[in-house]
Amino acid sequence: MDDVMPFLENVLRGKNVPHSRMLEVAHHYERFDGVSPINGQNRRLIEGLEQELDKRSIKLPVYWGNRNWHPMLADTIKQMKADGIKRALVFITSAYSSYSGCRQYREDIEKAQLEADAADIQFDKLRVFYNHPLFIEANIEAVKAGLDQFSQADQKNLHVAFTAHSIPMAMAANCDYVKQLTETCELTAKALSITNFKLVYQSRSGPPTQLWLEPDVLDYMRELHADGVRHVLLHPIGFISDHMEIVYDLDTEAKELGHELGMQFVRTSTAGTNSKFARMMADLVEERLESNNVADVTKETVFTERKAIGCFGPAPDVCAPGCCTYTPTRPAHAGAQRPQGS
């Protein structure tokens, strides 16, 4: 627990998040002795990637750096410099494009390079993978496992809510976050012939005066209950690991609300716990090693099947100069300007 507040201060530094919200989130960690599942899952993910690379005879070391807690990114880059690394492929553990899910990580790498005095190392970010076939298949398998927990009769009155982290509307306006999430939801639902589904959001942390993506998952569960729905499956499609925002926001708050409303509630696993996810990571590495051409035949081939059911094709290798830019708003107080988005 001694690490929780310093960690949250790193997470929320420079963001328009009330201190009361930080204390509230810190309390969430108390319920789990201050331990988030994410580091353990990252270690297993790295192990899986190393095994996949070995199977393909790709001899590359794998390094791990965190934005907000140990192992810190700057420390990792210092180690890479000491090891003589000159060029690195960057896998960001976010499937979707947004400031906080993409551009901010790139900014963090640049800052960490300066801190580590490693400006000569070239970092090439791998593309976002929201519609990669193996990512879609991992989501399909997770939802299928969840559906199997309902009887055939109950599935007739079942609604699937795909959840993703809410972000400010001002941030969403300059990225493809919602578009990409929508495609992932539709590909997953269509493969399972699911028609009663909706993309909803969770874990908002901004002040009430700031507009964030909606509907909130808890509000939506109340709407479903009012409409007579008694069976709900929540699939965290916007996340790749069962970290604290999953185990608290869904496994605790949403589950308790479902019990209160008398709804049968099932929460599925995240895609990153599926062995296909490590295979996908290796695919992205191999793809970039073979060619930096966005129209590369290898990349197009893996999407042939998904294009038939509405996939827009692979995302670009290189982010456009102005994509996902965002200037966080600041809370209004005496002598300050009113918050404005960008």
C-alpha positions as CSV (number, residue, x, y, z in Angstrom):
1,M,0.0,0.0,0.0
2,D,2.9,2.4,0.5
3,D,3.5,2.4,-3.2
4,V,-0.1,3.2,-4.2
5,M,-0.2,7.0,-3.7
6,P,3.2,7.6,-5.4
7,F,2.0,5.4,-8.3
8,L,-1.3,7.3,-8.6
9,E,0.6,10.6,-8.5
10,N,2.6,9.4,-11.5
11,V,-0.5,8.3,-13.3
12,L,-2.4,11.5,-12.8
13,R,0.4,14.1,-12.9
14,G,-0.7,17.0,-15.2
15,K,-4.2,15.7,-15.6
16,N,-7.4,17.4,-14.6
17,V,-8.4,14.8,-11.9
18,P,-9.6,15.9,-8.5
19,H,-7.5,14.8,-5.5
20,S,-10.7,13.3,-4.0
21,R,-10.8,10.9,-7.0
22,M,-7.2,9.9,-6.4
23,L,-8.0,9.1,-2.8
24,E,-11.0,7.1,-3.9
25,V,-8.9,5.0,-6.3
26,A,-6.3,4.5,-3.6
27,H,-9.1,3.0,-1.5
28,H,-9.8,0.5,-4.3
29,Y,-6.3,-0.8,-4.0
30,E,-6.8,-1.3,-0.2
31,R,-9.3,-4.1,-1.0
32,F,-6.5,-6.0,-2.8
33,D,-3.6,-5.2,-0.4
34,G,-2.2,-2.7,-2.7
35,V,-1.4,-5.2,-5.4
36,S,-2.6,-4.9,-9.0
37,P,-2.6,-8.0,-11.3
38,I,-1.0,-6.1,-14.2
39,N,2.7,-6.7,-13.4
40,G,2.2,-10.5,-13.1
41,Q,0.3,-10.5,-16.3
42,N,3.0,-8.5,-18.1
43,R,5.6,-11.0,-17.0
44,R,3.5,-13.9,-18.4
45,L,3.0,-11.9,-21.6
46,I,6.7,-11.4,-22.0
47,E,7.3,-15.1,-21.4
48,G,4.8,-15.9,-24.0
49,L,6.3,-13.5,-26.6
50,E,9.8,-14.8,-26.0
51,Q,8.5,-18.4,-26.6
52,E,6.8,-17.3,-29.8
53,L,9.9,-15.5,-31.1
54,D,12.0,-18.5,-30.3
55,K,9.6,-20.7,-32.3
56,R,10.1,-18.4,-35.3
57,S,13.9,-18.3,-34.8
58,I,13.7,-14.5,-34.2
59,K,16.6,-13.7,-31.9
60,L,15.6,-10.5,-30.2
61,P,15.9,-9.6,-26.5
62,V,12.6,-8.4,-24.9
63,Y,12.7,-5.4,-22.6
64,W,9.9,-4.1,-20.4
65,G,9.4,-0.5,-19.3
66,N,6.4,1.0,-17.5
67,R,5.2,4.6,-17.7
68,N,4.2,5.0,-14.1
69,W,5.9,2.4,-11.9
70,H,8.9,0.0,-11.8
71,P,10.4,-1.1,-14.0
72,M,10.4,2.5,-15.1
73,L,10.9,3.3,-18.8
74,A,13.9,5.5,-18.3
75,D,15.7,2.7,-16.3
76,T,14.9,0.2,-19.0
77,I,16.3,2.4,-21.7
78,K,19.5,2.9,-19.6
79,Q,19.8,-0.8,-19.5
80,M,19.3,-1.1,-23.3
81,K,22.0,1.5,-23.8
82,A,24.3,-0.4,-21.6
83,D,23.6,-3.5,-23.6
84,G,24.5,-1.8,-26.9
85,I,21.0,-1.6,-28.3
86,K,20.7,0.8,-31.3
87,R,17.2,0.1,-32.5
88,A,14.1,-1.2,-30.9
89,L,10.6,-2.2,-31.9
90,V,8.0,-0.8,-29.5
91,F,4.9,-2.8,-28.5
92,I,2.5,-0.6,-26.6
93,T,0.0,-2.5,-24.5
94,S,-3.0,-0.6,-25.9
95,A,-5.0,-1.9,-28.8
96,Y,-6.6,1.4,-29.7
97,S,-5.5,4.9,-30.8
98,S,-5.9,7.8,-28.4
99,Y,-3.6,10.3,-26.7
100,S,-3.3,8.3,-23.5
101,G,-3.2,5.0,-25.4
102,C,-0.6,5.9,-28.1
103,R,0.8,9.4,-28.4
104,Q,1.5,9.8,-24.7
105,Y,3.6,6.6,-24.7
106,R,5.6,8.0,-27.6
107,E,6.2,11.2,-25.7
108,D,7.2,9.2,-22.7
109,I,9.8,7.3,-24.7
110,E,11.3,10.6,-25.9
111,K,11.4,11.9,-22.3
112,A,13.0,8.7,-21.1
113,Q,15.6,8.8,-23.9
114,L,16.7,12.2,-22.7
115,E,16.8,11.1,-19.1
116,A,18.8,8.0,-20.1
117,D,21.1,10.0,-22.4
118,A,20.1,7.6,-25.1
119,A,18.9,9.8,-28.0
120,D,20.9,7.6,-30.5
121,I,18.6,4.6,-29.9
122,Q,15.9,4.5,-32.6
123,F,12.4,3.4,-31.4
124,D,9.9,2.1,-34.0
125,K,6.4,1.7,-32.7
126,L,4.4,-1.2,-33.9
127,R,0.9,-0.5,-35.2
128,V,-2.3,-0.6,-33.2
129,F,-3.9,-4.0,-33.4
130,Y,-7.5,-3.5,-32.6
131,N,-8.7,-5.6,-35.6
132,H,-5.8,-8.0,-35.9
133,P,-7.4,-11.5,-36.5
134,L,-5.7,-13.1,-33.5
135,F,-6.9,-10.2,-31.2
136,I,-10.4,-10.6,-32.6
137,E,-10.2,-14.4,-32.1
138,A,-9.1,-14.0,-28.5
139,N,-12.0,-11.7,-27.8
140,I,-14.4,-14.1,-29.5
141,E,-13.2,-17.0,-27.4
142,A,-13.6,-15.0,-24.2
143,V,-17.1,-13.9,-25.0
144,K,-18.0,-17.5,-26.1
145,A,-16.8,-18.8,-22.7
146,G,-19.0,-16.2,-21.0
147,L,-22.0,-17.1,-23.1
148,D,-21.6,-20.7,-22.2
149,Q,-22.3,-19.8,-18.5
150,F,-25.9,-18.9,-19.4
151,S,-28.6,-21.5,-20.3
152,Q,-30.0,-21.5,-23.8
153,A,-33.2,-20.0,-22.5
154,D,-31.5,-17.2,-20.6
155,Q,-29.4,-16.3,-23.7
156,K,-32.6,-15.2,-25.3
157,N,-32.9,-12.4,-22.8
158,L,-29.2,-11.7,-22.7
159,H,-27.4,-8.4,-23.4
160,V,-23.7,-8.1,-24.0
161,A,-22.0,-4.9,-22.9
162,F,-18.5,-4.3,-24.4
163,T,-16.6,-2.1,-22.0
164,A,-13.7,0.3,-22.6
165,H,-12.0,3.0,-20.7
166,S,-13.8,6.3,-21.0
167,I,-11.8,9.3,-22.2
168,P,-12.6,13.0,-22.4
169,M,-14.7,14.0,-25.4
170,A,-12.0,16.5,-26.4
171,M,-9.5,13.6,-26.6
172,A,-11.9,11.4,-28.5
173,A,-12.5,14.1,-31.1
174,N,-9.0,13.9,-32.4
175,C,-8.4,10.2,-32.6
176,D,-10.0,7.0,-34.0
177,Y,-10.6,5.5,-30.5
178,V,-14.4,5.1,-30.8
179,K,-14.3,4.0,-34.5
180,Q,-11.7,1.3,-33.7
181,L,-13.6,0.1,-30.6
182,T,-16.8,0.0,-32.6
183,E,-15.1,-2.2,-35.3
184,T,-13.7,-4.6,-32.7
185,C,-17.1,-4.9,-31.1
186,E,-18.8,-5.5,-34.4
187,L,-16.3,-8.1,-35.6
188,T,-16.6,-10.0,-32.3
189,A,-20.3,-9.9,-32.1
190,K,-20.9,-10.9,-35.7
191,A,-18.7,-13.9,-35.3
192,L,-20.9,-15.1,-32.5
193,S,-24.2,-14.0,-34.1
194,I,-24.8,-11.6,-31.2
195,T,-27.3,-8.8,-32.0
196,N,-28.0,-7.4,-28.5
197,F,-24.8,-5.6,-27.7
198,K,-23.5,-2.1,-27.0
199,L,-20.2,-0.4,-26.5
200,V,-20.2,1.2,-23.0
201,Y,-17.5,2.9,-20.9
202,Q,-16.0,2.7,-17.4
203,S,-13.4,4.2,-15.2
204,R,-13.9,7.9,-15.9
205,S,-11.8,10.1,-13.6
206,G,-12.4,13.7,-14.7
207,P,-14.5,16.3,-12.9
208,P,-18.3,16.3,-13.4
209,T,-18.0,19.5,-15.5
210,Q,-15.9,17.7,-18.2
211,L,-17.6,15.7,-20.9
212,W,-16.4,12.1,-21.2
213,L,-17.5,9.2,-23.4
214,E,-20.8,7.6,-22.3
215,P,-22.8,5.6,-21.4
216,D,-21.2,4.5,-18.2
217,V,-21.4,0.8,-17.6
218,L,-23.3,1.1,-14.3
219,D,-25.8,3.5,-15.8
220,Y,-26.3,1.2,-18.7
221,M,-26.9,-1.8,-16.5
222,R,-29.7,0.2,-14.8
223,E,-31.2,1.0,-18.2
224,L,-31.1,-2.7,-19.1
225,H,-32.8,-3.6,-15.9
226,A,-35.5,-1.0,-16.5
227,D,-36.1,-2.6,-19.9
228,G,-36.6,-6.0,-18.4
229,V,-33.2,-7.5,-19.2
230,R,-32.1,-9.9,-16.4
231,H,-29.0,-11.4,-17.9
232,V,-25.9,-9.4,-18.7
233,L,-22.4,-10.3,-20.0
234,L,-19.7,-7.7,-19.6
235,H,-16.7,-8.1,-21.8
236,P,-13.8,-5.6,-21.3
237,I,-12.9,-5.3,-24.9
238,G,-11.0,-2.1,-24.5
239,F,-8.5,-3.7,-22.1
240,I,-5.9,-6.4,-22.6
241,S,-5.2,-7.3,-19.0
242,D,-7.3,-7.7,-15.8
243,H,-5.8,-4.8,-14.0
244,M,-7.3,-2.8,-11.1
245,E,-9.8,-1.0,-13.2
246,I,-11.2,-4.4,-14.2
247,V,-11.1,-6.1,-10.8
248,Y,-12.7,-3.1,-9.0
249,D,-14.9,-1.4,-11.6
250,L,-16.4,-4.6,-13.0
251,D,-15.7,-7.4,-10.6
252,T,-16.6,-5.3,-7.6
253,E,-18.9,-2.4,-8.5
254,A,-20.7,-3.8,-11.5
255,K,-21.0,-7.2,-9.9
256,E,-22.5,-5.7,-6.7
257,L,-24.9,-3.6,-8.8
258,G,-26.0,-6.7,-10.8
259,H,-26.6,-8.5,-7.5
260,E,-28.6,-5.6,-6.2
261,L,-30.7,-5.5,-9.4
262,G,-31.2,-9.3,-9.4
263,M,-29.4,-9.7,-12.7
264,Q,-27.4,-12.7,-13.7
265,F,-23.9,-11.2,-14.2
266,V,-20.9,-12.7,-16.0
267,R,-17.6,-10.9,-16.7
268,T,-15.3,-12.4,-19.3
269,S,-11.6,-12.5,-19.4
270,T,-9.5,-9.9,-21.3
271,A,-7.8,-10.8,-24.6
272,G,-4.3,-10.6,-23.2
273,T,-4.8,-13.7,-21.1
274,N,-5.3,-15.8,-24.3
275,S,-2.2,-17.5,-25.8
276,K,-3.2,-16.1,-29.2
277,F,-2.3,-12.6,-27.9
278,A,1.4,-13.5,-27.6
279,R,1.2,-15.0,-31.1
280,M,-0.3,-11.7,-32.4
281,M,2.6,-9.8,-30.7
282,A,5.1,-12.0,-32.5
283,D,3.2,-11.5,-35.8
284,L,3.5,-7.7,-35.4
285,V,7.3,-8.1,-34.8
286,E,7.8,-10.4,-37.7
287,E,5.7,-8.2,-40.0
288,R,7.8,-5.1,-39.2
289,L,11.1,-7.0,-39.6
290,E,10.0,-8.1,-43.1
291,S,9.0,-4.7,-44.3
292,N,8.1,-1.2,-43.3
293,N,5.7,-0.8,-46.3
294,V,2.2,-0.4,-45.0
295,A,0.9,-2.2,-48.2
296,D,3.2,-5.2,-47.6
297,V,1.6,-8.4,-48.9
298,T,2.2,-10.2,-45.6
299,K,0.2,-7.7,-43.7
300,E,-2.6,-7.7,-46.1
301,T,-2.8,-11.5,-46.2
302,V,-3.6,-11.8,-42.5
303,F,-6.6,-9.6,-42.9
304,T,-8.2,-11.4,-45.9
305,E,-10.7,-13.3,-43.7
306,R,-11.7,-10.4,-41.6
307,K,-12.3,-8.0,-44.5
308,A,-15.1,-10.3,-45.6
309,I,-17.0,-9.4,-42.4
310,G,-16.4,-5.6,-42.3
311,C,-12.7,-5.1,-41.2
312,F,-11.2,-1.9,-42.5
313,G,-7.8,-3.5,-42.9
314,P,-4.6,-3.0,-40.9
315,A,-3.7,0.3,-39.2
316,P,-0.8,2.3,-40.6
317,D,2.7,1.6,-39.4
318,V,3.5,5.2,-38.8
319,C,1.2,7.6,-36.9
320,A,0.1,10.8,-38.8
321,P,1.9,13.9,-37.4
322,G,-1.3,15.4,-35.8
323,C,-3.1,12.3,-34.8
324,C,-4.2,11.8,-31.2
325,T,-3.0,15.2,-30.0
326,Y,-4.6,16.4,-26.9
327,T,-4.1,19.2,-24.3
328,P,-5.7,18.2,-21.0
329,T,-8.0,20.8,-19.5
330,R,-7.2,22.4,-16.1
331,P,-9.7,22.8,-13.3
332,A,-11.2,26.3,-13.0
333,H,-10.3,28.3,-9.9
334,A,-9.9,31.9,-8.9
335,G,-7.7,33.7,-11.4
336,A,-7.7,30.8,-13.9
337,Q,-9.4,30.5,-17.2
338,R,-12.3,28.2,-17.7
339,P,-11.4,24.7,-18.9
340,Q,-11.2,24.3,-22.7
341,G,-10.7,21.2,-24.7
342,S,-8.4,21.0,-27.8
